[in-house]
Amino acid sequence: HPPTYPSIHGAVGNLIAIIVLSVSRQQRKSSAFYTLVCGLAVTDLLGTCLASPITIANYLDRNVLLDQHVCEFQSFLLLFFGLTGLSIICTMAAERYLAICCPYTYQRWGVDRRFAQKLLLFIYISHIFFCCLPMMGMANSRLQPSETWCFIDWTIHEPVSTAYFVLYSVVSLLLIFGTILLNLAVCGALLLMRQRVVQLPVTRGSVRERWRALSSAAETQMIAVLVMTSVVVLACSAPLVVRVFVNCFKNEKNFKADLAAIRIASVNPILDPWIYILLRKSLFHRLLAFSRRGSSSHVSDSAKEPSYGSCDGQDPPSAPAVFMENSPMVCACFVVSFSSGETYEINKAVTKIC
C-alpha cells in the first residue's frame, strides 16, 4: 500500500506546529530559539512534501525510480533532510546551553532572531553542497533491492565513495551525541541552579521567590522535553547511521535492515511537530496546575502559594520573559531575555549561583 497516511500525518502535523508557533506572542517570535524551532518545522514539512510524492508515485508505478535522475534526486533528499534536521536540533541545543549556562556570552554575541536566521542559511547552503557531492561523482546513487527507495550505493568499496560514507556517518553521529550531551548539560545546570537558589539567604527574597516560582515548573517541563526529543532523535536517526557504517566495512549485506532503518528515519518528521504541539506551554500549564490542585488539598496553607510563573499570586511583569514566554517546547528549553532590569537582576543572581 502506498505510504499516503504517514505522509499526510507528517504534513498536517508540521502545518499545525507552524501555526501554533506563528500565533505565539511577539516576544517569542523575536527570539533565536523560536526562529530555530520554526526552521526545523519548515524543514520537516519540506522534506515530507518533496520526498513523499516520489515514494507514493513509485508504489503506483515501479518504473519511476528506474530513471537515474529521479533516483539521484530522492537520494539527495534523504541525505539532505536527514542531516539538516540533526544540525538544526543540535544548534537549538547549543543555543539553549549558551542562554542558560553562559547568559553574558549569549548577550555579548548578540544571539537573536537574525543570528538564528544566518545560522539556518549557513546550515542549508553547506548541507546542500555536502549532499550534492554524490551527484558530483564522489559517490553513486542506486535503487535499493526493495525497489522502493534510492540511496547512496554502499556496495561500492572504492576509496572515495567509502570516504564519503564514513564522513556522512561521523558527522551524523557527532550531531546526535552533541545534541544529547548539550541537553544533559542544560538539564543538569538547571537542577543545580534550583538546588542552590533554595539555599540563598532570605534577604534575597524577590529574586529567590521568583526563581522558585519559575524553576520548578520550567525544570519539570524541560526534563520532559529533553527526554522526548533525545529519544526521538536517537531512535530515528541512529539506525540509518549504523547501517551506513556497517555496509561500509562489512561485505555481507542485510537489505531488510537497511529498509527498516530508512523507514524509522522517515518517522522523525512525523513525530517532531507533535513534541512542539503536545508539550507547548499552555498544555503544560494546565497539567501542572491540575497536579498542584490535587496536592494542595493536603497542605493547609496551599492557598498562599504562588501560581505557576507568578510571585505572591500576581504575574510579575518580566519573569515570564526570562524563561516561560520564550519557550516553544522543543529540544532544550527556554530563551533568556535581557531586555528588562528585573531580568538582569535574576541573571546576576544566576551568575553568582553558578
RACOR-V279088 format. One record per helix or strand of 3 or more residues. SS is the DSSP state (2 for helix, 1 for strand). FROM is the first residue (numbers start at 1). TO is the last residue. Records with the same first field share a line. If there is no record, write none. Layout:
SS = FROM-TO + FROM-TO
//
This chain:
2 = 4-22 + 26-29 + 32-60 + 64-66 + 68-101 + 103-108 + 113-131 + 134-136 + 159-198 + 202-249 + 255-278 + 281-296 + 302-304 + 319-322 + 324-326 + 341-353
1 = 141-143 + 150-152
//
